[in-house]
Amino acid sequence: MFIEQDIQNGFVPFPESRAQFYRDNGCWQARTHFQLLQDAHLNYGKNLAVLQDNKQLSYSGLYAYAIQFGTYLKQKGIQETDFVLVQSANVIEVFVVIFGLYYIGARPVFCLNGHGSYEIENIARQSRAKGYIRLIDSATQKDAAEITDQFAEPNFNLWFRQTMTSQASLAQSFAMLDSVVADPAIQTHSSSEDIAFLQLSGGTTGLPKLIPRTHADYIYSVQLSVDVAELNQQVKQLVVLPVMHNFTMSSPGFLGTFYVGGTVVISQHSSPRICFELIQKHKIQQVSLVPAIATLWLNSESLNDYDLSSLEIIQVGGAKLLPTLAKQIVEKLQVKLQQVYGMAEGLVNFTHLNDSIDTMVNTQGKKLSIFDEIRITSDAGEALAVTQIGHIHTRGPYTINGYYNLPEINRRSFTEDGFYKTGDIGYIDEDGNIVVTGREKEQINRSGEKITPSEIEEFILNHPLVKDVCVLGVSDPYLGERIKAIIIPKQQDSDINLKGIRKFLIDKNIAQYKIPDEIEVVADFKYTHVGKVNRQKL
């Protein structure tokens, strides 16, 4: 319905021949995200949809709240197709906000709770967002006004700004709805092939890349994830990872649980003791983790203090899972492990629940859809045979064809025939499983968060005592990679220390997860023959 307008604004659609192929083969259904909730309301209305502490919503309750909040946003002036930044802690209220936006055809732009004013300013400018909704779980956190006041330049296009503090009850959290009468006549008539939302991807420039996902392509991936994870109406899923993450949403994520009428239990913390208590109390059966959190759970002193026998399946993704850790998850937690290799840009691979232990531990599984195309290529771009290691390229019914409003980056990130260059290195084994062996980029993967070294280097170079700096990832058993800054001081007797560097960066309002974990002060770097810093020798 709005695709022509979106193309003018920087959306790269599927070529019509491929789009028609996916329609003809039943990949894309005429269904939007709000209709997914509407179906859950009709089919599972009384089922408990989501629970956090003493607050809970049935599917019918979530549906009613979403319509009322959507009506509120419409009355405030938010229109169909408007992009609205949503930045949230792990709180129950975020589901009302998301589906309220979907109800009126507005489009969430999912921001991480850890993003500071620097990231929010860039995301708002790139997306041309009209609104910014920030949900916080403590009055001590910065609100939307405080964050936007720290923008380097005013953004008058971002005219709607609201902070919501998660309160003891939903009625208190949504006090602004007391006088709002839900309007059933304003439900959007968006097409399932319109943009549903924008996700974020780390970038080689340090600025966020916006990932446009349509209702049809995303719900297709959710549906397939539900099947491979074997979710059903009885499932109780614990959400530990940030609720704005693609992994948390769709692989199978909370949308997968909503799809089958199950229950989502929200944890505001990833600490083992809190999560173990929730698993025991609510008889949790399924959870998705990144390797860093899985490691914390395995090494926790409180592991044997709780009854975790209800836990059946753990999905692990977001970063490479080492085989040793994979074996420990299976053996110590007595669960079925599903490795998940995917990306917000699209492609998802799962190990299957009936796979052998060898496949489960040593591979990242098979492609989610039979229509996913994965091509392993040499440095010269030639297709490689099975078991040969190369660059992983992909295209398919739920993989984007271009980032939003970034034509130059798209020319580098996609091949002429539409394959996305994932930036990962790996191979396909003889059984059709993908094995990821590393990254071709210098991007740091710290506990699933992608950090671009050049971005952090640029900030540190502004420190008055720093002459030069190189930021890189260092292998870490808990985080996957930790951030190390190697610094050449302007004066050899300069008092440069980690505490001072961290404070300097915190004052720049960048995300906490981008701040170095360690520093090393050196007299000089090692360089290549063409004058570049030789990161391999650092």
C-alpha positions as CSV (number, residue, x, y, z in Angstrom):
1,M,0.0,0.0,0.0
2,F,2.8,2.4,0.9
3,I,5.7,0.7,-1.0
4,E,6.1,3.4,-3.6
5,Q,6.5,6.0,-0.9
6,D,8.9,3.8,0.9
7,I,11.0,3.3,-2.2
8,Q,11.3,7.0,-2.6
9,N,12.6,7.3,1.0
10,G,15.3,4.6,0.5
11,F,13.6,1.2,0.8
12,V,15.0,-1.5,-1.5
13,P,12.1,-3.9,-2.3
14,F,12.3,-7.5,-3.5
15,P,12.6,-7.8,-7.3
16,E,9.1,-8.6,-8.5
17,S,10.1,-12.0,-10.0
18,R,11.4,-13.2,-6.6
19,A,8.5,-11.6,-4.7
20,Q,6.0,-13.4,-6.9
21,F,7.9,-16.6,-6.4
22,Y,7.7,-16.3,-2.6
23,R,3.9,-15.5,-2.8
24,D,3.2,-18.4,-5.1
25,N,5.1,-20.8,-2.8
26,G,3.2,-19.6,0.3
27,C,6.0,-17.9,2.1
28,W,4.3,-14.5,2.4
29,Q,0.8,-14.4,3.8
30,A,-1.6,-11.4,3.9
31,R,-1.0,-10.8,7.6
32,T,0.4,-7.9,9.6
33,H,1.9,-7.9,13.1
34,F,-1.2,-6.5,14.6
35,Q,-3.3,-9.2,12.9
36,L,-1.0,-11.7,14.5
37,L,-2.0,-10.3,17.9
38,Q,-5.6,-10.1,16.8
39,D,-5.6,-13.8,15.9
40,A,-4.1,-14.6,19.3
41,H,-6.8,-12.6,20.9
42,L,-9.5,-14.6,19.0
43,N,-7.9,-18.0,19.5
44,Y,-6.2,-17.7,22.9
45,G,-7.9,-14.7,24.4
46,K,-7.9,-15.9,28.0
47,N,-4.4,-17.4,27.9
48,L,-1.7,-15.5,29.8
49,A,0.4,-13.7,27.2
50,V,3.0,-12.0,29.2
51,L,4.1,-11.7,32.8
52,Q,6.5,-9.5,34.7
53,D,6.7,-9.5,38.5
54,N,3.1,-8.9,39.7
55,K,1.9,-7.5,36.3
56,Q,0.3,-9.7,33.6
57,L,-1.7,-9.5,30.4
58,S,-3.9,-12.0,28.7
59,Y,-4.0,-12.0,25.0
60,S,-7.4,-10.2,25.1
61,G,-5.9,-7.7,27.7
62,L,-2.9,-7.0,25.5
63,Y,-5.1,-6.6,22.5
64,A,-7.4,-4.1,24.3
65,Y,-4.5,-2.1,25.7
66,A,-2.8,-1.9,22.3
67,I,-5.9,-0.5,20.7
68,Q,-6.3,2.1,23.4
69,F,-2.6,3.1,23.3
70,G,-2.8,3.3,19.5
71,T,-5.8,5.6,19.8
72,Y,-3.8,7.7,22.2
73,L,-0.9,8.0,19.8
74,K,-3.3,8.9,16.9
75,Q,-4.8,11.6,19.0
76,K,-1.4,13.0,19.7
77,G,-0.7,13.2,16.0
78,I,1.3,10.0,15.1
79,Q,0.2,9.0,11.6
80,E,0.3,5.8,9.5
81,T,3.8,5.1,8.2
82,D,5.5,7.4,10.8
83,F,8.7,6.0,12.2
84,V,8.8,6.1,16.0
85,L,11.9,5.2,18.0
86,V,11.2,2.7,20.8
87,Q,13.8,2.4,23.5
88,S,12.9,0.1,26.3
89,A,14.1,-1.8,29.3
90,N,12.7,-5.4,29.7
91,V,9.3,-4.3,31.0
92,I,5.8,-5.6,30.2
93,E,4.6,-2.2,29.0
94,V,6.8,-2.4,25.8
95,F,4.4,-4.9,24.2
96,V,1.5,-2.5,24.5
97,V,3.6,0.2,22.9
98,I,4.8,-2.0,20.0
99,F,1.4,-3.3,19.1
100,G,-0.2,0.1,19.7
101,L,2.1,1.5,17.0
102,Y,1.2,-1.5,14.7
103,Y,-2.5,-0.8,15.3
104,I,-2.3,2.6,13.6
105,G,0.2,1.6,11.0
106,A,3.1,3.5,12.6
107,R,6.5,1.8,12.5
108,P,8.7,1.1,15.5
109,V,12.5,1.7,15.2
110,F,13.9,-0.7,17.8
111,C,16.7,0.9,19.8
112,L,18.7,-0.8,22.5
113,N,18.2,0.3,26.1
114,G,21.9,1.0,26.4
115,H,22.0,3.5,23.6
116,G,23.0,7.0,24.6
117,S,22.2,10.4,23.0
118,Y,24.9,9.9,20.4
119,E,23.3,6.7,19.0
120,I,19.7,8.0,19.4
121,E,20.5,11.2,17.5
122,N,22.0,9.3,14.6
123,I,19.2,6.7,14.5
124,A,16.5,9.5,14.5
125,R,18.2,11.4,11.7
126,Q,18.8,8.4,9.5
127,S,15.2,7.0,9.9
128,R,13.6,10.5,9.7
129,A,11.6,9.4,12.8
130,K,8.7,11.6,14.0
131,G,8.5,10.2,17.5
132,Y,10.6,8.8,20.4
133,I,9.1,6.7,23.2
134,R,11.4,5.7,26.0
135,L,10.4,3.1,28.6
136,I,12.4,3.1,31.8
137,D,12.3,0.9,34.9
138,S,13.7,3.5,37.3
139,A,13.3,7.2,37.8
140,T,17.1,7.5,38.0
141,Q,17.4,6.6,34.3
142,K,17.6,9.4,31.7
143,D,14.3,10.2,30.2
144,A,13.6,11.1,26.5
145,A,13.9,14.8,27.1
146,E,17.3,14.5,28.8
147,I,18.6,12.3,26.0
148,T,17.4,14.5,23.2
149,D,18.6,17.7,25.0
150,Q,22.1,16.2,24.5
151,F,21.8,16.0,20.7
152,A,24.7,17.8,18.9
153,E,22.1,19.4,16.7
154,P,18.3,20.0,17.3
155,N,16.0,17.6,15.5
156,F,12.7,19.3,14.9
157,N,11.4,16.4,12.9
158,L,11.4,14.3,16.1
159,W,8.5,16.2,17.5
160,F,6.8,13.6,19.7
161,R,8.8,12.6,22.7
162,Q,7.5,10.6,25.6
163,T,9.0,8.8,28.6
164,M,7.1,6.1,30.4
165,T,8.2,4.7,33.7
166,S,7.2,1.2,34.5
167,Q,5.1,1.3,37.6
168,A,3.8,-1.3,40.1
169,S,0.6,-1.7,38.1
170,L,-0.3,-1.4,34.4
171,A,-3.0,1.2,35.3
172,Q,-0.3,3.4,36.8
173,S,2.1,2.9,33.9
174,F,-0.7,3.9,31.4
175,A,-2.3,6.7,33.5
176,M,-2.3,8.8,30.3
177,L,-5.0,6.4,28.9
178,D,-7.6,7.1,31.6
179,S,-9.6,9.5,29.5
180,V,-8.9,7.8,26.1
181,V,-11.7,5.9,24.5
182,A,-10.4,3.1,22.2
183,D,-11.3,3.8,18.6
184,P,-11.8,0.6,16.6
185,A,-12.2,2.5,13.4
186,I,-8.6,3.7,13.1
187,Q,-7.0,0.3,12.6
188,T,-4.4,0.5,9.8
189,H,-5.0,-1.1,6.4
190,S,-1.3,-1.5,5.8
191,S,-0.3,-4.3,3.4
192,S,1.6,-7.2,4.7
193,E,4.4,-6.3,2.3
194,D,4.8,-2.8,3.7
195,I,7.6,-2.0,6.1
196,A,6.7,-3.2,9.6
197,F,9.6,-1.8,11.5
198,L,13.3,-1.0,11.4
199,Q,15.9,-3.0,13.2
200,L,19.5,-1.9,13.8
201,S,22.8,-3.4,12.6
202,G,26.3,-2.5,13.6
203,G,28.2,-0.8,10.8
204,T,31.7,-0.3,9.5
205,T,31.2,3.5,9.8
206,G,30.1,3.3,13.4
207,L,26.7,4.7,12.6
208,P,23.7,2.4,12.7
209,K,22.4,0.7,9.6
210,L,18.7,0.5,9.5
211,I,17.1,-2.8,8.5
212,P,13.7,-2.6,7.0
213,R,11.6,-5.7,7.6
214,T,8.1,-6.2,6.2
215,H,5.2,-7.9,8.0
216,A,5.2,-10.7,5.5
217,D,8.8,-11.6,5.5
218,Y,9.3,-11.4,9.3
219,I,6.1,-13.4,10.2
220,Y,7.3,-16.1,7.7
221,S,10.5,-16.4,9.6
222,V,8.7,-16.5,13.0
223,Q,6.3,-19.2,11.7
224,L,9.2,-21.4,10.6
225,S,11.1,-20.8,13.9
226,V,8.1,-21.9,15.8
227,D,8.1,-25.2,13.9
228,V,11.8,-25.9,14.3
229,A,11.7,-25.0,18.0
230,E,8.5,-27.1,18.4
231,L,6.6,-24.4,20.4
232,N,3.0,-25.0,21.4
233,Q,0.3,-23.3,23.4
234,Q,1.6,-24.7,26.7
235,V,5.1,-23.2,26.4
236,K,6.4,-20.8,29.0
237,Q,9.3,-18.8,27.6
238,L,11.7,-16.7,29.7
239,V,12.9,-13.5,28.1
240,V,16.4,-12.7,29.4
241,L,18.1,-10.9,26.5
242,P,17.2,-7.3,25.7
243,V,13.6,-7.2,24.4
244,M,14.6,-5.0,21.4
245,H,17.0,-7.6,20.0
246,N,16.1,-9.4,16.8
247,F,17.0,-12.8,18.5
248,T,14.6,-12.0,21.4
249,M,11.8,-11.2,19.0
250,S,11.8,-13.9,16.4
251,S,14.1,-16.9,16.7
252,P,11.6,-18.1,18.0
253,G,11.4,-15.2,20.4
254,F,8.3,-13.6,22.0
255,L,6.6,-13.3,18.7
256,G,6.9,-17.1,18.3
257,T,5.4,-17.6,21.7
258,F,2.5,-15.2,20.8
259,Y,2.0,-17.0,17.5
260,V,1.1,-20.2,19.4
261,G,-0.6,-18.7,22.4
262,G,2.0,-19.5,25.0
263,T,3.3,-17.4,27.9
264,V,6.3,-15.0,28.0
265,V,7.9,-14.3,31.4
266,I,10.1,-11.2,31.5
267,S,13.3,-11.0,33.5
268,Q,14.8,-7.6,34.0
269,H,18.1,-9.0,34.8
270,S,20.3,-11.8,33.4
271,S,21.9,-12.7,36.7
272,P,21.8,-16.5,37.3
273,R,20.1,-16.3,40.7
274,I,17.2,-14.1,39.4
275,C,16.7,-16.2,36.3
276,F,16.9,-19.5,38.1
277,E,14.3,-18.3,40.6
278,L,11.9,-17.4,37.7
279,I,12.5,-20.8,36.0
280,Q,11.7,-22.6,39.2
281,K,8.7,-20.4,40.1
282,H,7.0,-20.4,36.7
283,K,8.1,-23.8,35.4
284,I,9.9,-22.2,32.4
285,Q,10.5,-24.6,29.5
286,Q,12.3,-22.5,26.9
287,V,14.9,-19.6,27.0
288,S,17.2,-17.9,24.5
289,L,20.7,-16.9,25.6
290,V,24.0,-15.6,24.2
291,P,27.1,-17.6,25.0
292,A,28.3,-15.0,27.7
293,I,25.1,-15.5,29.7
294,A,25.1,-19.2,29.3
295,T,28.6,-19.2,30.7
296,L,27.6,-17.2,33.7
297,W,24.7,-19.7,34.4
298,L,27.0,-22.7,34.1
299,N,29.6,-21.2,36.5
300,S,27.0,-19.9,39.0
301,E,27.4,-21.1,42.6
302,S,23.6,-21.1,42.8
303,L,23.1,-23.5,39.9
304,N,22.2,-26.4,42.2
305,D,20.1,-24.3,44.6
306,Y,17.0,-24.3,42.3
307,D,14.8,-26.8,40.6
308,L,15.4,-26.2,36.9
309,S,13.9,-29.5,35.8
310,S,11.1,-27.8,33.8
311,L,13.7,-26.3,31.4
312,E,13.6,-28.3,28.2
313,I,15.2,-26.2,25.5
314,I,17.9,-23.5,25.4
315,Q,18.6,-21.6,22.2
316,V,22.0,-20.0,22.0
317,G,22.9,-17.4,19.4
318,G,24.2,-13.9,18.9
319,A,27.9,-14.9,19.0
320,K,29.9,-18.0,18.3
321,L,29.3,-20.9,20.7
322,L,32.4,-22.9,21.4
323,P,31.9,-26.7,21.3
324,T,33.2,-27.1,24.8
325,L,30.6,-24.7,26.2
326,A,27.9,-26.3,24.0
327,K,28.7,-29.7,25.6
328,Q,28.6,-28.2,29.1
329,I,25.1,-26.7,28.5
330,V,23.7,-30.1,27.5
331,E,25.4,-32.0,30.3
332,K,25.1,-29.6,33.2
333,L,21.7,-28.2,32.5
334,Q,20.2,-31.5,31.1
335,V,18.5,-29.7,28.3
336,K,18.2,-29.9,24.5
337,L,20.4,-27.3,22.9
338,Q,19.6,-25.4,19.7
339,Q,22.3,-23.4,18.1
340,V,20.9,-20.4,16.3
341,Y,23.0,-18.6,13.7
342,G,21.2,-15.6,12.2
343,M,21.2,-11.9,11.7
344,A,18.7,-9.0,11.8
345,E,19.2,-8.7,8.1
346,G,17.4,-12.0,7.6
347,L,19.0,-15.5,7.3
348,V,18.4,-17.8,10.3
349,N,19.9,-21.3,10.8
350,F,18.9,-23.7,13.6
351,T,20.2,-27.0,14.8
352,H,17.2,-29.3,15.1
353,L,16.0,-30.9,18.4
354,N,16.5,-34.4,16.9
355,D,20.1,-33.7,15.7
356,S,22.9,-35.8,16.9
357,I,25.0,-34.4,19.7
358,D,27.9,-33.9,17.3
359,T,25.7,-31.8,15.0
360,M,24.2,-29.9,17.9
361,V,27.6,-29.0,19.4
362,N,29.8,-28.5,16.4
363,T,27.6,-26.8,13.8
364,Q,25.1,-23.9,13.6
365,G,22.5,-26.1,11.9
366,K,20.5,-25.9,8.7
367,K,18.8,-22.9,7.0
368,L,15.3,-22.1,8.2
369,S,13.6,-22.1,4.8
370,I,14.0,-24.3,1.8
371,F,14.0,-21.1,-0.2
372,D,17.0,-19.7,1.6
373,E,20.0,-19.5,-0.7
374,I,23.4,-19.7,0.9
375,R,26.5,-19.2,-1.2
376,I,30.1,-19.7,0.1
377,T,32.5,-17.8,-2.0
378,S,36.2,-17.3,-2.4
379,D,37.9,-13.9,-2.0
380,A,37.5,-13.5,-5.8
381,G,33.8,-14.2,-5.5
382,E,33.8,-17.7,-7.0
383,A,31.4,-20.3,-5.5
384,L,33.1,-22.9,-3.4
385,A,32.3,-26.5,-2.9
386,V,30.9,-28.2,0.2
387,T,33.3,-28.1,3.2
388,Q,35.4,-25.3,1.7
389,I,35.7,-22.3,3.9
390,G,34.8,-18.9,2.4
391,H,32.6,-15.8,2.7
392,I,29.0,-16.5,3.6
393,H,26.5,-14.8,1.2
394,T,22.7,-15.2,1.3
395,R,19.4,-14.2,-0.1
396,G,15.9,-15.5,0.5
397,P,12.2,-14.8,1.3
398,Y,13.0,-13.0,4.6
399,T,16.5,-11.5,3.9
400,I,16.6,-7.8,3.1
401,N,17.7,-6.5,-0.3
402,G,19.2,-3.3,1.1
403,Y,19.6,-1.2,4.2
404,Y,17.2,1.7,4.5
405,N,18.3,5.0,3.0
406,L,22.0,3.9,2.5
407,P,22.7,3.4,-1.2
408,E,26.4,3.6,-0.9
409,I,26.6,1.0,1.8
410,N,24.2,-1.2,-0.2
411,R,26.5,-1.2,-3.1
412,R,29.2,-2.7,-0.9
413,S,27.0,-5.0,1.1
414,F,25.0,-6.8,-1.7
415,T,26.1,-8.5,-4.8
416,E,24.6,-7.6,-8.2
417,D,22.3,-10.6,-8.1
418,G,20.9,-9.7,-4.7
419,F,23.0,-11.8,-2.2
420,Y,23.7,-10.2,1.1
421,K,27.4,-10.3,2.2
422,T,27.1,-11.3,5.8
423,G,30.7,-10.6,6.7
424,D,31.0,-14.1,8.2
425,I,33.4,-16.8,7.2
426,G,32.4,-20.5,7.2
427,Y,31.4,-23.5,5.2
428,I,28.5,-25.9,4.6
429,D,29.2,-29.5,5.7
430,E,28.2,-32.7,3.9
431,D,24.9,-32.9,5.8
432,G,23.9,-29.3,4.8
433,N,24.7,-27.7,8.2
434,I,26.4,-24.4,8.3
435,V,29.6,-24.0,10.3
436,V,30.7,-20.4,11.1
437,T,34.4,-20.1,11.7
438,G,34.9,-16.4,12.1
439,R,34.4,-12.8,10.9
440,E,35.9,-11.1,7.9
441,K,35.4,-7.7,9.5
442,E,37.2,-6.1,12.4
443,Q,33.9,-5.7,14.2
444,I,34.1,-6.7,17.9
445,N,31.3,-9.1,19.1
446,R,31.1,-8.4,22.9
447,S,28.4,-10.6,24.4
448,G,26.3,-10.4,21.2
449,E,26.7,-6.6,20.8
450,K,28.5,-5.5,17.7
451,I,31.0,-2.7,18.2
452,T,33.0,-1.0,15.4
453,P,36.6,-0.2,16.5
454,S,36.9,3.0,14.4
455,E,33.9,4.6,16.2
456,I,35.5,4.1,19.6
457,E,38.9,5.1,18.3
458,E,37.5,8.4,17.1
459,F,36.2,9.2,20.5
460,I,39.4,8.3,22.4
461,L,41.5,10.3,20.0
462,N,39.7,13.4,21.3
463,H,41.2,12.7,24.8
464,P,43.8,15.4,25.5
465,L,46.5,13.0,26.5
466,V,46.1,10.5,23.6
467,K,48.3,10.6,20.5
468,D,47.0,7.5,18.8
469,V,44.8,4.5,19.6
470,C,43.9,1.1,18.2
471,V,40.8,-0.6,19.5
472,L,40.4,-4.4,19.0
473,G,38.6,-7.4,20.3
474,V,40.4,-9.8,22.7
475,S,39.1,-13.3,23.2
476,D,37.2,-13.6,26.5
477,P,35.7,-16.8,27.9
478,Y,32.6,-15.0,29.2
479,L,32.0,-12.2,26.8
480,G,33.2,-13.8,23.6
481,E,35.3,-10.8,23.0
482,R,36.2,-7.9,25.3
483,I,37.2,-4.4,24.1
484,K,40.9,-3.5,24.4
485,A,42.2,0.0,23.6
486,I,45.9,0.2,22.8
487,I,47.0,3.8,23.3
488,I,50.1,5.8,22.4
489,P,50.3,8.8,24.7
490,K,51.3,12.3,23.7
491,Q,53.8,12.3,26.5
492,Q,55.5,9.1,27.8
493,D,54.9,10.2,31.4
494,S,51.2,10.8,30.9
495,D,48.9,9.4,33.5
496,I,46.5,7.4,31.2
497,N,44.5,4.7,33.0
498,L,41.4,2.7,32.4
499,K,39.3,4.6,34.9
500,G,40.1,7.9,33.2
501,I,39.4,6.7,29.7
502,R,36.1,5.1,30.8
503,K,35.0,8.3,32.5
504,F,35.9,10.3,29.4
505,L,33.8,8.1,27.2
506,I,30.9,8.0,29.6
507,D,30.8,11.8,29.5
508,K,30.4,11.5,25.7
509,N,27.1,9.7,26.2
510,I,27.9,6.6,24.2
511,A,26.5,3.2,24.9
512,Q,27.9,1.5,28.0
513,Y,28.7,-1.7,26.1
514,K,31.1,0.2,23.8
515,I,33.4,1.4,26.5
516,P,36.8,-0.5,26.7
517,D,37.2,-3.3,29.2
518,E,41.0,-2.8,29.3
519,I,43.7,-0.5,28.0
520,E,47.4,-0.9,27.2
521,V,49.8,2.0,26.9
522,V,52.5,1.5,24.3
523,A,55.2,3.6,22.7
524,D,54.4,2.6,19.1
525,F,52.2,0.3,17.0
526,K,53.2,-2.4,14.5
527,Y,52.4,-1.4,11.0
528,T,51.9,-3.1,7.6
529,H,53.9,-2.3,4.5
530,V,51.2,0.2,3.4
531,G,51.2,2.1,6.7
532,K,48.1,0.5,8.3
533,V,48.1,-0.7,11.9
534,N,48.8,-4.4,11.9
535,R,46.0,-5.5,14.2
536,Q,47.1,-9.2,14.0
537,K,50.4,-8.3,15.7
538,L,48.8,-6.3,18.4
